Amino acid sequence: MEVIETPDGDCIALGAEAVATERNALGHHGFYVEPTYAIAPTALDRYRERGVFGPDDDVVVPLTGSRLKK
């Protein structure tokens, strides 16, 4: 909470449907992640919509937690 309360801190709420949509989009591009790992790219989309990040900004969003079984 301390970081969120700082002048540059932020928090974003995401719905399950938006995360599921992003997870499916990632899958279409060959990134098979479990649902919890689709949250970060979903948040990135929302921040881009808000103008926090521009379309040409470089942002790293790690994707882990593959849903592929061994």
CHARMM-style PDB file with segment names, atoms N, HN, CA, C and O in Angstrom:
ATOM      1  N   MET     1       0.813  -1.189   0.000  1.00  0.00      PROA
ATOM      2  CA  MET     1       0.000   0.000   0.000  1.00  0.00      PROA
ATOM      3  C   MET     1       0.859   1.257   0.000  1.00  0.00      PROA
ATOM      4  O   MET     1       0.465   2.284  -0.554  1.00  0.00      PROA
ATOM      5  N   GLU     2       2.012   1.179   0.610  1.00  0.00      PROA
ATOM      6  HN  GLU     2       2.333   0.345   1.060  1.00  0.00      PROA
ATOM      7  CA  GLU     2       2.872   2.358   0.686  1.00  0.00      PROA
ATOM      8  C   GLU     2       3.248   2.867  -0.704  1.00  0.00      PROA
ATOM      9  O   GLU     2       3.265   4.075  -0.945  1.00  0.00      PROA
ATOM     10  N   VAL     3       3.551   1.941  -1.619  1.00  0.00      PROA
ATOM     11  HN  VAL     3       3.537   0.961  -1.424  1.00  0.00      PROA
ATOM     12  CA  VAL     3       3.926   2.338  -2.981  1.00  0.00      PROA
ATOM     13  C   VAL     3       2.744   2.979  -3.698  1.00  0.00      PROA
ATOM     14  O   VAL     3       2.912   3.971  -4.408  1.00  0.00      PROA
ATOM     15  N   ILE     4       1.565   2.426  -3.518  1.00  0.00      PROA
ATOM     16  HN  ILE     4       1.429   1.621  -2.941  1.00  0.00      PROA
ATOM     17  CA  ILE     4       0.377   2.962  -4.183  1.00  0.00      PROA
ATOM     18  C   ILE     4       0.079   4.379  -3.701  1.00  0.00      PROA
ATOM     19  O   ILE     4      -0.393   5.216  -4.470  1.00  0.00      PROA
ATOM     20  N   GLU     5       0.354   4.640  -2.438  1.00  0.00      PROA
ATOM     21  HN  GLU     5       0.737   3.960  -1.814  1.00  0.00      PROA
ATOM     22  CA  GLU     5       0.049   5.950  -1.863  1.00  0.00      PROA
ATOM     23  C   GLU     5       1.075   7.023  -2.221  1.00  0.00      PROA
ATOM     24  O   GLU     5       0.836   8.202  -1.964  1.00  0.00      PROA
ATOM     25  N   THR     6       2.199   6.648  -2.802  1.00  0.00      PROA
ATOM     26  HN  THR     6       2.394   5.689  -3.011  1.00  0.00      PROA
ATOM     27  CA  THR     6       3.184   7.642  -3.220  1.00  0.00      PROA
ATOM     28  C   THR     6       2.646   8.394  -4.434  1.00  0.00      PROA
ATOM     29  O   THR     6       1.742   7.899  -5.108  1.00  0.00      PROA
ATOM     30  N   PRO     7       3.181   9.572  -4.723  1.00  0.00      PROA
ATOM     31  CA  PRO     7       2.665  10.346  -5.865  1.00  0.00      PROA
ATOM     32  C   PRO     7       2.698   9.599  -7.197  1.00  0.00      PROA
ATOM     33  O   PRO     7       1.839   9.827  -8.049  1.00  0.00      PROA
ATOM     34  N   ASP     8       3.667   8.715  -7.389  1.00  0.00      PROA
ATOM     35  HN  ASP     8       4.365   8.530  -6.697  1.00  0.00      PROA
ATOM     36  CA  ASP     8       3.761   7.979  -8.655  1.00  0.00      PROA
ATOM     37  C   ASP     8       3.154   6.585  -8.570  1.00  0.00      PROA
ATOM     38  O   ASP     8       3.176   5.851  -9.558  1.00  0.00      PROA
ATOM     39  N   GLY     9       2.614   6.204  -7.423  1.00  0.00      PROA
ATOM     40  HN  GLY     9       2.596   6.800  -6.621  1.00  0.00      PROA
ATOM     41  CA  GLY     9       2.048   4.866  -7.256  1.00  0.00      PROA
ATOM     42  C   GLY     9       0.714   4.738  -7.969  1.00  0.00      PROA
ATOM     43  O   GLY     9       0.043   5.736  -8.230  1.00  0.00      PROA
ATOM     44  N   ASP    10       0.333   3.512  -8.282  1.00  0.00      PROA
ATOM     45  HN  ASP    10       0.878   2.701  -8.070  1.00  0.00      PROA
ATOM     46  CA  ASP    10      -0.929   3.288  -8.972  1.00  0.00      PROA
ATOM     47  C   ASP    10      -1.389   1.865  -8.724  1.00  0.00      PROA
ATOM     48  O   ASP    10      -0.604   0.998  -8.340  1.00  0.00      PROA
ATOM     49  N   CYS    11      -2.649   1.645  -8.945  1.00  0.00      PROA
ATOM     50  HN  CYS    11      -3.286   2.350  -9.257  1.00  0.00      PROA
ATOM     51  CA  CYS    11      -3.253   0.329  -8.814  1.00  0.00      PROA
ATOM     52  C   CYS    11      -4.338   0.247  -9.877  1.00  0.00      PROA
ATOM     53  O   CYS    11      -4.944   1.259 -10.231  1.00  0.00      PROA
ATOM     54  N   ILE    12      -4.582  -0.946 -10.383  1.00  0.00      PROA
ATOM     55  HN  ILE    12      -4.089  -1.768 -10.095  1.00  0.00      PROA
ATOM     56  CA  ILE    12      -5.591  -1.095 -11.426  1.00  0.00      PROA
ATOM     57  C   ILE    12      -6.418  -2.342 -11.126  1.00  0.00      PROA
ATOM     58  O   ILE    12      -5.872  -3.365 -10.712  1.00  0.00      PROA
ATOM     59  N   ALA    13      -7.716  -2.262 -11.332  1.00  0.00      PROA
ATOM     60  HN  ALA    13      -8.159  -1.431 -11.669  1.00  0.00      PROA
ATOM     61  CA  ALA    13      -8.608  -3.401 -11.134  1.00  0.00      PROA
ATOM     62  C   ALA    13      -8.923  -4.011 -12.495  1.00  0.00      PROA
ATOM     63  O   ALA    13      -9.208  -3.302 -13.460  1.00  0.00      PROA
ATOM     64  N   LEU    14      -8.866  -5.336 -12.552  1.00  0.00      PROA
ATOM     65  HN  LEU    14      -8.634  -5.912 -11.768  1.00  0.00      PROA
ATOM     66  CA  LEU    14      -9.126  -6.044 -13.804  1.00  0.00      PROA
ATOM     67  C   LEU    14     -10.202  -7.093 -13.574  1.00  0.00      PROA
ATOM     68  O   LEU    14     -10.216  -7.759 -12.539  1.00  0.00      PROA
ATOM     69  N   GLY    15     -11.088  -7.238 -14.524  1.00  0.00      PROA
ATOM     70  HN  GLY    15     -11.077  -6.697 -15.365  1.00  0.00      PROA
ATOM     71  CA  GLY    15     -12.115  -8.261 -14.432  1.00  0.00      PROA
ATOM     72  C   GLY    15     -11.625  -9.592 -14.984  1.00  0.00      PROA
ATOM     73  O   GLY    15     -10.712  -9.640 -15.809  1.00  0.00      PROA
ATOM     74  N   ALA    16     -12.237 -10.661 -14.522  1.00  0.00      PROA
ATOM     75  HN  ALA    16     -12.978 -10.622 -13.852  1.00  0.00      PROA
ATOM     76  CA  ALA    16     -11.852 -12.004 -14.957  1.00  0.00      PROA
ATOM     77  C   ALA    16     -12.031 -12.180 -16.463  1.00  0.00      PROA
ATOM     78  O   ALA    16     -11.239 -12.865 -17.110  1.00  0.00      PROA
ATOM     79  N   GLU    17     -13.061 -11.568 -17.012  1.00  0.00      PROA
ATOM     80  HN  GLU    17     -13.704 -11.011 -16.487  1.00  0.00      PROA
ATOM     81  CA  GLU    17     -13.311 -11.691 -18.452  1.00  0.00      PROA
ATOM     82  C   GLU    17     -12.192 -11.050 -19.271  1.00  0.00      PROA
ATOM     83  O   GLU    17     -11.773 -11.602 -20.289  1.00  0.00      PROA
ATOM     84  N   ALA    18     -11.710  -9.895 -18.834  1.00  0.00      PROA
ATOM     85  HN  ALA    18     -12.050  -9.447 -18.007  1.00  0.00      PROA
ATOM     86  CA  ALA    18     -10.611  -9.219 -19.542  1.00  0.00      PROA
ATOM     87  C   ALA    18      -9.343 -10.059 -19.494  1.00  0.00      PROA
ATOM     88  O   ALA    18      -8.609 -10.139 -20.479  1.00  0.00      PROA
ATOM     89  N   VAL    19      -9.083 -10.684 -18.348  1.00  0.00      PROA
ATOM     90  HN  VAL    19      -9.679 -10.618 -17.548  1.00  0.00      PROA
ATOM     91  CA  VAL    19      -7.892 -11.523 -18.208  1.00  0.00      PROA
ATOM     92  C   VAL    19      -8.026 -12.763 -19.093  1.00  0.00      PROA
ATOM     93  O   VAL    19      -7.057 -13.173 -19.733  1.00  0.00      PROA
ATOM     94  N   ALA    20      -9.214 -13.362 -19.133  1.00  0.00      PROA
ATOM     95  HN  ALA    20     -10.000 -13.029 -18.613  1.00  0.00      PROA
ATOM     96  CA  ALA    20      -9.434 -14.536 -19.984  1.00  0.00      PROA
ATOM     97  C   ALA    20      -9.264 -14.181 -21.460  1.00  0.00      PROA
ATOM     98  O   ALA    20      -8.695 -14.961 -22.225  1.00  0.00      PROA
ATOM     99  N   THR    21      -9.748 -13.027 -21.856  1.00  0.00      PROA
ATOM    100  HN  THR    21     -10.210 -12.394 -21.236  1.00  0.00      PROA
ATOM    101  CA  THR    21      -9.590 -12.574 -23.242  1.00  0.00      PROA
ATOM    102  C   THR    21      -8.120 -12.405 -23.584  1.00  0.00      PROA
ATOM    103  O   THR    21      -7.674 -12.822 -24.653  1.00  0.00      PROA
ATOM    104  N   GLU    22      -7.367 -11.793 -22.678  1.00  0.00      PROA
ATOM    105  HN  GLU    22      -7.729 -11.454 -21.810  1.00  0.00      PROA
ATOM    106  CA  GLU    22      -5.928 -11.601 -22.908  1.00  0.00      PROA
ATOM    107  C   GLU    22      -5.205 -12.943 -22.956  1.00  0.00      PROA
ATOM    108  O   GLU    22      -4.305 -13.135 -23.773  1.00  0.00      PROA
ATOM    109  N   ARG    23      -5.591 -13.861 -22.094  1.00  0.00      PROA
ATOM    110  HN  ARG    23      -6.323 -13.705 -21.430  1.00  0.00      PROA
ATOM    111  CA  ARG    23      -4.966 -15.196 -22.086  1.00  0.00      PROA
ATOM    112  C   ARG    23      -5.195 -15.888 -23.427  1.00  0.00      PROA
ATOM    113  O   ARG    23      -4.281 -16.506 -23.973  1.00  0.00      PROA
ATOM    114  N   ASN    24      -6.396 -15.787 -23.952  1.00  0.00      PROA
ATOM    115  HN  ASN    24      -7.138 -15.285 -23.509  1.00  0.00      PROA
ATOM    116  CA  ASN    24      -6.687 -16.377 -25.261  1.00  0.00      PROA
ATOM    117  C   ASN    24      -5.880 -15.701 -26.360  1.00  0.00      PROA
ATOM    118  O   ASN    24      -5.375 -16.370 -27.261  1.00  0.00      PROA
ATOM    119  N   ALA    25      -5.757 -14.382 -26.291  1.00  0.00      PROA
ATOM    120  HN  ALA    25      -6.167 -13.838 -25.559  1.00  0.00      PROA
ATOM    121  CA  ALA    25      -4.963 -13.653 -27.291  1.00  0.00      PROA
ATOM    122  C   ALA    25      -3.500 -14.081 -27.225  1.00  0.00      PROA
ATOM    123  O   ALA    25      -2.854 -14.260 -28.257  1.00  0.00      PROA
ATOM    124  N   LEU    26      -2.985 -14.243 -26.020  1.00  0.00      PROA
ATOM    125  HN  LEU    26      -3.509 -14.098 -25.181  1.00  0.00      PROA
ATOM    126  CA  LEU    26      -1.603 -14.716 -25.872  1.00  0.00      PROA
ATOM    127  C   LEU    26      -1.449 -16.105 -26.487  1.00  0.00      PROA
ATOM    128  O   LEU    26      -0.455 -16.387 -27.157  1.00  0.00      PROA
ATOM    129  N   GLY    27      -2.435 -16.967 -26.258  1.00  0.00      PROA
ATOM    130  HN  GLY    27      -3.243 -16.738 -25.715  1.00  0.00      PROA
ATOM    131  CA  GLY    27      -2.400 -18.317 -26.813  1.00  0.00      PROA
ATOM    132  C   GLY    27      -2.373 -18.319 -28.331  1.00  0.00      PROA
ATOM    133  O   GLY    27      -1.701 -19.149 -28.943  1.00  0.00      PROA
ATOM    134  N   HSD    28      -3.100 -17.394 -28.939  1.00  0.00      PROA
ATOM    135  HN  HSD    28      -3.646 -16.720 -28.441  1.00  0.00      PROA
ATOM    136  CA  HSD    28      -3.099 -17.287 -30.405  1.00  0.00      PROA
ATOM    137  C   HSD    28      -1.731 -16.886 -30.944  1.00  0.00      PROA
ATOM    138  O   HSD    28      -1.421 -17.125 -32.112  1.00  0.00      PROA
ATOM    139  N   HSD    29      -0.917 -16.275 -30.089  1.00  0.00      PROA
ATOM    140  HN  HSD    29      -1.169 -16.081 -29.141  1.00  0.00      PROA
ATOM    141  CA  HSD    29       0.439 -15.873 -30.484  1.00  0.00      PROA
ATOM    142  C   HSD    29       1.491 -16.877 -30.012  1.00  0.00      PROA
ATOM    143  O   HSD    29       2.691 -16.624 -30.123  1.00  0.00      PROA
ATOM    144  N   GLY    30       1.035 -18.026 -29.481  1.00  0.00      PROA
ATOM    145  HN  GLY    30       0.060 -18.231 -29.391  1.00  0.00      PROA
ATOM    146  CA  GLY    30       1.960 -19.076 -29.071  1.00  0.00      PROA
ATOM    147  C   GLY    30       2.454 -18.990 -27.640  1.00  0.00      PROA
ATOM    148  O   GLY    30       3.369 -19.722 -27.262  1.00  0.00      PROA
ATOM    149  N   PHE    31       1.870 -18.114 -26.837  1.00  0.00      PROA
ATOM    150  HN  PHE    31       1.126 -17.520 -27.144  1.00  0.00      PROA
ATOM    151  CA  PHE    31       2.253 -17.993 -25.429  1.00  0.00      PROA
ATOM    152  C   PHE    31       1.170 -18.656 -24.585  1.00  0.00      PROA
ATOM    153  O   PHE    31       0.087 -18.098 -24.407  1.00  0.00      PROA
ATOM    154  N   TYR    32       1.462 -19.841 -24.068  1.00  0.00      PROA
ATOM    155  HN  TYR    32       2.341 -20.294 -24.212  1.00  0.00      PROA
ATOM    156  CA  TYR    32       0.475 -20.601 -23.313  1.00  0.00      PROA
ATOM    157  C   TYR    32       0.743 -20.434 -21.826  1.00  0.00      PROA
ATOM    158  O   TYR    32       1.579 -21.131 -21.251  1.00  0.00      PROA
ATOM    159  N   VAL    33       0.026 -19.506 -21.213  1.00  0.00      PROA
ATOM    160  HN  VAL    33      -0.653 -18.940 -21.680  1.00  0.00      PROA
ATOM    161  CA  VAL    33       0.238 -19.200 -19.802  1.00  0.00      PROA
ATOM    162  C   VAL    33      -0.994 -19.584 -18.999  1.00  0.00      PROA
ATOM    163  O   VAL    33      -2.105 -19.647 -19.525  1.00  0.00      PROA
ATOM    164  N   GLU    34      -0.775 -19.838 -17.719  1.00  0.00      PROA
ATOM    165  HN  GLU    34       0.128 -19.786 -17.291  1.00  0.00      PROA
ATOM    166  CA  GLU    34      -1.912 -20.100 -16.844  1.00  0.00      PROA
ATOM    167  C   GLU    34      -2.625 -18.772 -16.565  1.00  0.00      PROA
ATOM    168  O   GLU    34      -2.039 -17.707 -16.763  1.00  0.00      PROA
ATOM    169  N   PRO    35      -3.874 -18.821 -16.112  1.00  0.00      PROA
ATOM    170  CA  PRO    35      -4.670 -17.596 -15.968  1.00  0.00      PROA
ATOM    171  C   PRO    35      -4.024 -16.491 -15.133  1.00  0.00      PROA
ATOM    172  O   PRO    35      -4.109 -15.321 -15.505  1.00  0.00      PROA
ATOM    173  N   THR    36      -3.390 -16.828 -14.030  1.00  0.00      PROA
ATOM    174  HN  THR    36      -3.321 -17.779 -13.728  1.00  0.00      PROA
ATOM    175  CA  THR    36      -2.824 -15.778 -13.178  1.00  0.00      PROA
ATOM    176  C   THR    36      -1.710 -15.010 -13.865  1.00  0.00      PROA
ATOM    177  O   THR    36      -1.443 -13.862 -13.508  1.00  0.00      PROA
ATOM    178  N   TYR    37      -1.059 -15.618 -14.838  1.00  0.00      PROA
ATOM    179  HN  TYR    37      -1.276 -16.550 -15.128  1.00  0.00      PROA
ATOM    180  CA  TYR    37       0.042 -14.945 -15.523  1.00  0.00      PROA
ATOM    181  C   TYR    37      -0.424 -14.112 -16.708  1.00  0.00      PROA
ATOM    182  O   TYR    37       0.392 -13.475 -17.373  1.00  0.00      PROA
ATOM    183  N   ALA    38      -1.716 -14.107 -16.979  1.00  0.00      PROA
ATOM    184  HN  ALA    38      -2.379 -14.625 -16.438  1.00  0.00      PROA
ATOM    185  CA  ALA    38      -2.260 -13.221 -18.012  1.00  0.00      PROA
ATOM    186  C   ALA    38      -2.654 -11.869 -17.418  1.00  0.00      PROA
ATOM    187  O   ALA    38      -3.057 -10.965 -18.150  1.00  0.00      PROA
ATOM    188  N   ILE    39      -2.541 -11.727 -16.103  1.00  0.00      PROA
ATOM    189  HN  ILE    39      -2.214 -12.461 -15.508  1.00  0.00      PROA
ATOM    190  CA  ILE    39      -2.927 -10.478 -15.444  1.00  0.00      PROA
ATOM    191  C   ILE    39      -2.011  -9.327 -15.852  1.00  0.00      PROA
ATOM    192  O   ILE    39      -2.493  -8.242 -16.175  1.00  0.00      PROA
ATOM    193  N   ALA    40      -0.702  -9.549 -15.842  1.00  0.00      PROA
ATOM    194  HN  ALA    40      -0.310 -10.431 -15.580  1.00  0.00      PROA
ATOM    195  CA  ALA    40       0.245  -8.465 -16.152  1.00  0.00      PROA
ATOM    196  C   ALA    40       0.048  -7.897 -17.559  1.00  0.00      PROA
ATOM    197  O   ALA    40      -0.005  -6.676 -17.704  1.00  0.00      PROA
ATOM    198  N   PRO    41      -0.063  -8.731 -18.611  1.00  0.00      PROA
ATOM    199  CA  PRO    41      -0.292  -8.145 -19.931  1.00  0.00      PROA
ATOM    200  C   PRO    41      -1.666  -7.472 -20.056  1.00  0.00      PROA
ATOM    201  O   PRO    41      -1.827  -6.523 -20.824  1.00  0.00      PROA
ATOM    202  N   THR    42      -2.650  -7.963 -19.303  1.00  0.00      PROA
ATOM    203  HN  THR    42      -2.520  -8.734 -18.679  1.00  0.00      PROA
ATOM    204  CA  THR    42      -3.958  -7.305 -19.300  1.00  0.00      PROA
ATOM    205  C   THR    42      -3.832  -5.910 -18.702  1.00  0.00      PROA
ATOM    206  O   THR    42      -4.393  -4.947 -19.225  1.00  0.00      PROA
ATOM    207  N   ALA    43      -3.093  -5.810 -17.602  1.00  0.00      PROA
ATOM    208  HN  ALA    43      -2.638  -6.592 -17.177  1.00  0.00      PROA
ATOM    209  CA  ALA    43      -2.865  -4.505 -16.971  1.00  0.00      PROA
ATOM    210  C   ALA    43      -2.108  -3.573 -17.915  1.00  0.00      PROA
ATOM    211  O   ALA    43      -2.408  -2.382 -17.991  1.00  0.00      PROA
ATOM    212  N   LEU    44      -1.135  -4.115 -18.628  1.00  0.00      PROA
ATOM    213  HN  LEU    44      -0.892  -5.083 -18.567  1.00  0.00      PROA
ATOM    214  CA  LEU    44      -0.386  -3.297 -19.588  1.00  0.00      PROA
ATOM    215  C   LEU    44      -1.328  -2.701 -20.635  1.00  0.00      PROA
ATOM    216  O   LEU    44      -1.207  -1.526 -20.982  1.00  0.00      PROA
ATOM    217  N   ASP    45      -2.258  -3.504 -21.135  1.00  0.00      PROA
ATOM    218  HN  ASP    45      -2.356  -4.458 -20.853  1.00  0.00      PROA
ATOM    219  CA  ASP    45      -3.242  -2.990 -22.101  1.00  0.00      PROA
ATOM    220  C   ASP    45      -4.041  -1.831 -21.513  1.00  0.00      PROA
ATOM    221  O   ASP    45      -4.259  -0.817 -22.176  1.00  0.00      PROA
ATOM    222  N   ARG    46      -4.474  -1.987 -20.267  1.00  0.00      PROA
ATOM    223  HN  ARG    46      -4.297  -2.811 -19.727  1.00  0.00      PROA
ATOM    224  CA  ARG    46      -5.260  -0.924 -19.622  1.00  0.00      PROA
ATOM    225  C   ARG    46      -4.423   0.340 -19.441  1.00  0.00      PROA
ATOM    226  O   ARG    46      -4.908   1.449 -19.664  1.00  0.00      PROA
ATOM    227  N   TYR    47      -3.172   0.170 -19.038  1.00  0.00      PROA
ATOM    228  HN  TYR    47      -2.778  -0.731 -18.857  1.00  0.00      PROA
ATOM    229  CA  TYR    47      -2.303   1.337 -18.867  1.00  0.00      PROA
ATOM    230  C   TYR    47      -2.043   2.027 -20.205  1.00  0.00      PROA
ATOM    231  O   TYR    47      -1.949   3.253 -20.261  1.00  0.00      PROA
ATOM    232  N   ARG    48      -1.928   1.257 -21.271  1.00  0.00      PROA
ATOM    233  HN  ARG    48      -2.004   0.261 -21.225  1.00  0.00      PROA
ATOM    234  CA  ARG    48      -1.770   1.870 -22.598  1.00  0.00      PROA
ATOM    235  C   ARG    48      -3.036   2.650 -22.971  1.00  0.00      PROA
ATOM    236  O   ARG    48      -2.955   3.743 -23.533  1.00  0.00      PROA
ATOM    237  N   GLU    49      -4.204   2.083 -22.655  1.00  0.00      PROA
ATOM    238  HN  GLU    49      -4.270   1.196 -22.199  1.00  0.00      PROA
ATOM    239  CA  GLU    49      -5.467   2.780 -22.926  1.00  0.00      PROA
ATOM    240  C   GLU    49      -5.538   4.096 -22.157  1.00  0.00      PROA
ATOM    241  O   GLU    49      -6.081   5.081 -22.658  1.00  0.00      PROA
ATOM    242  N   ARG    50      -4.994   4.117 -20.948  1.00  0.00      PROA
ATOM    243  HN  ARG    50      -4.552   3.317 -20.541  1.00  0.00      PROA
ATOM    244  CA  ARG    50      -4.979   5.327 -20.113  1.00  0.00      PROA
ATOM    245  C   ARG    50      -3.915   6.331 -20.554  1.00  0.00      PROA
ATOM    246  O   ARG    50      -3.923   7.480 -20.111  1.00  0.00      PROA
ATOM    247  N   GLY    51      -3.009   5.905 -21.416  1.00  0.00      PROA
ATOM    248  HN  GLY    51      -3.002   4.972 -21.776  1.00  0.00      PROA
ATOM    249  CA  GLY    51      -1.938   6.783 -21.865  1.00  0.00      PROA
ATOM    250  C   GLY    51      -0.716   6.781 -20.965  1.00  0.00      PROA
ATOM    251  O   GLY    51       0.183   7.605 -21.131  1.00  0.00      PROA
ATOM    252  N   VAL    52      -0.679   5.852 -20.005  1.00  0.00      PROA
ATOM    253  HN  VAL    52      -1.409   5.182 -19.870  1.00  0.00      PROA
ATOM    254  CA  VAL    52       0.490   5.745 -19.125  1.00  0.00      PROA
ATOM    255  C   VAL    52       1.700   5.294 -19.938  1.00  0.00      PROA
ATOM    256  O   VAL    52       2.809   5.794 -19.751  1.00  0.00      PROA
ATOM    257  N   PHE    53       1.473   4.347 -20.840  1.00  0.00      PROA
ATOM    258  HN  PHE    53       0.572   3.940 -20.992  1.00  0.00      PROA
ATOM    259  CA  PHE    53       2.504   3.875 -21.764  1.00  0.00      PROA
ATOM    260  C   PHE    53       2.005   4.130 -23.179  1.00  0.00      PROA
ATOM    261  O   PHE    53       0.841   3.877 -23.488  1.00  0.00      PROA
ATOM    262  N   GLY    54       2.879   4.627 -24.029  1.00  0.00      PROA
ATOM    263  HN  GLY    54       3.825   4.833 -23.778  1.00  0.00      PROA
ATOM    264  CA  GLY    54       2.527   4.861 -25.415  1.00  0.00      PROA
ATOM    265  C   GLY    54       2.733   3.608 -26.252  1.00  0.00      PROA
ATOM    266  O   GLY    54       3.378   2.664 -25.796  1.00  0.00      PROA
ATOM    267  N   PRO    55       2.198   3.582 -27.464  1.00  0.00      PROA
ATOM    268  CA  PRO    55       2.331   2.410 -28.328  1.00  0.00      PROA
ATOM    269  C   PRO    55       3.777   2.107 -28.717  1.00  0.00      PROA
ATOM    270  O   PRO    55       4.093   0.970 -29.069  1.00  0.00      PROA
ATOM    271  N   ASP    56       4.652   3.099 -28.660  1.00  0.00      PROA
ATOM    272  HN  ASP    56       4.396   4.023 -28.374  1.00  0.00      PROA
ATOM    273  CA  ASP    56       6.053   2.882 -29.020  1.00  0.00      PROA
ATOM    274  C   ASP    56       6.964   2.717 -27.810  1.00  0.00      PROA
ATOM    275  O   ASP    56       8.172   2.543 -27.971  1.00  0.00      PROA
ATOM    276  N   ASP    57       6.404   2.768 -26.596  1.00  0.00      PROA
ATOM    277  HN  ASP    57       5.423   2.910 -26.465  1.00  0.00      PROA
ATOM    278  CA  ASP    57       7.215   2.571 -25.390  1.00  0.00      PROA
ATOM    279  C   ASP    57       7.604   1.102 -25.259  1.00  0.00      PROA
ATOM    280  O   ASP    57       6.807   0.210 -25.551  1.00  0.00      PROA
ATOM    281  N   ASP    58       8.823   0.865 -24.821  1.00  0.00      PROA
ATOM    282  HN  ASP    58       9.470   1.590 -24.584  1.00  0.00      PROA
ATOM    283  CA  ASP    58       9.283  -0.497 -24.551  1.00  0.00      PROA
ATOM    284  C   ASP    58       8.940  -0.847 -23.110  1.00  0.00      PROA
ATOM    285  O   ASP    58       9.364  -0.160 -22.180  1.00  0.00      PROA
ATOM    286  N   VAL    59       8.176  -1.912 -22.928  1.00  0.00      PROA
ATOM    287  HN  VAL    59       7.831  -2.470 -23.684  1.00  0.00      PROA
ATOM    288  CA  VAL    59       7.774  -2.373 -21.601  1.00  0.00      PROA
ATOM    289  C   VAL    59       8.020  -3.873 -21.551  1.00  0.00      PROA
ATOM    290  O   VAL    59       7.653  -4.592 -22.480  1.00  0.00      PROA
ATOM    291  N   VAL    60       8.633  -4.349 -20.486  1.00  0.00      PROA
ATOM    292  HN  VAL    60       8.931  -3.765 -19.731  1.00  0.00      PROA
ATOM    293  CA  VAL    60       8.894  -5.780 -20.320  1.00  0.00      PROA
ATOM    294  C   VAL    60       7.842  -6.364 -19.379  1.00  0.00      PROA
ATOM    295  O   VAL    60       7.678  -5.894 -18.254  1.00  0.00      PROA
ATOM    296  N   VAL    61       7.137  -7.384 -19.843  1.00  0.00      PROA
ATOM    297  HN  VAL    61       7.271  -7.766 -20.758  1.00  0.00      PROA
ATOM    298  CA  VAL    61       6.156  -8.092 -19.026  1.00  0.00      PROA
ATOM    299  C   VAL    61       6.532  -9.569 -19.056  1.00  0.00      PROA
ATOM    300  O   VAL    61       6.292 -10.242 -20.059  1.00  0.00      PROA
ATOM    301  N   PRO    62       7.121 -10.091 -17.972  1.00  0.00      PROA
ATOM    302  CA  PRO    62       7.514 -11.500 -17.971  1.00  0.00      PROA
ATOM    303  C   PRO    62       6.289 -12.421 -17.958  1.00  0.00      PROA
ATOM    304  O   PRO    62       5.330 -12.191 -17.221  1.00  0.00      PROA
ATOM    305  N   LEU    63       6.340 -13.444 -18.769  1.00  0.00      PROA
ATOM    306  HN  LEU    63       7.119 -13.632 -19.368  1.00  0.00      PROA
ATOM    307  CA  LEU    63       5.280 -14.448 -18.816  1.00  0.00      PROA
ATOM    308  C   LEU    63       5.857 -15.766 -18.312  1.00  0.00      PROA
ATOM    309  O   LEU    63       6.768 -16.329 -18.920  1.00  0.00      PROA
ATOM    310  N   THR    64       5.327 -16.246 -17.213  1.00  0.00      PROA
ATOM    311  HN  THR    64       4.587 -15.789 -16.719  1.00  0.00      PROA
ATOM    312  CA  THR    64       5.778 -17.523 -16.659  1.00  0.00      PROA
ATOM    313  C   THR    64       4.557 -18.382 -16.395  1.00  0.00      PROA
ATOM    314  O   THR    64       3.433 -17.959 -16.668  1.00  0.00      PROA
ATOM    315  N   GLY    65       4.753 -19.563 -15.876  1.00  0.00      PROA
ATOM    316  HN  GLY    65       5.666 -19.907 -15.654  1.00  0.00      PROA
ATOM    317  CA  GLY    65       3.627 -20.414 -15.539  1.00  0.00      PROA
ATOM    318  C   GLY    65       2.956 -21.014 -16.752  1.00  0.00      PROA
ATOM    319  O   GLY    65       1.752 -20.841 -16.944  1.00  0.00      PROA
ATOM    320  N   SER    66       3.713 -21.717 -17.573  1.00  0.00      PROA
ATOM    321  HN  SER    66       4.690 -21.858 -17.416  1.00  0.00      PROA
ATOM    322  CA  SER    66       3.177 -22.329 -18.785  1.00  0.00      PROA
ATOM    323  C   SER    66       2.056 -23.304 -18.452  1.00  0.00      PROA
ATOM    324  O   SER    66       2.113 -24.006 -17.443  1.00  0.00      PROA
ATOM    325  N   ARG    67       1.047 -23.344 -19.298  1.00  0.00      PROA
ATOM    326  HN  ARG    67       1.001 -22.774 -20.118  1.00  0.00      PROA
ATOM    327  CA  ARG    67      -0.025 -24.312 -19.092  1.00  0.00      PROA
ATOM    328  C   ARG    67       0.213 -25.587 -19.901  1.00  0.00      PROA
ATOM    329  O   ARG    67      -0.651 -26.463 -19.953  1.00  0.00      PROA
ATOM    330  N   LEU    68       1.388 -25.691 -20.533  1.00  0.00      PROA
ATOM    331  HN  LEU    68       2.090 -24.980 -20.490  1.00  0.00      PROA
ATOM    332  CA  LEU    68       1.730 -26.919 -21.247  1.00  0.00      PROA
ATOM    333  C   LEU    68       2.146 -27.983 -20.242  1.00  0.00      PROA
ATOM    334  O   LEU    68       2.887 -27.699 -19.302  1.00  0.00      PROA
ATOM    335  N   LYS    69       1.678 -29.185 -20.435  1.00  0.00      PROA
ATOM    336  HN  LYS    69       1.076 -29.416 -21.199  1.00  0.00      PROA
ATOM    337  CA  LYS    69       2.040 -30.278 -19.530  1.00  0.00      PROA
ATOM    338  C   LYS    69       3.218 -31.036 -20.100  1.00  0.00      PROA
ATOM    339  O   LYS    69       3.369 -31.168 -21.315  1.00  0.00      PROA
ATOM    340  N   LYS    70       4.046 -31.530 -19.204  1.00  0.00      PROA
ATOM    341  HN  LYS    70       3.923 -31.422 -18.217  1.00  0.00      PROA
ATOM    342  CA  LYS    70       5.226 -32.296 -19.637  1.00  0.00      PROA
ATOM    343  C   LYS    70       4.845 -33.700 -20.011  1.00  0.00      PROA
ATOM    344  OT1 LYS    70       5.706 -34.490 -20.399  1.00  0.00      PROA
TER     345      LYS     70
END
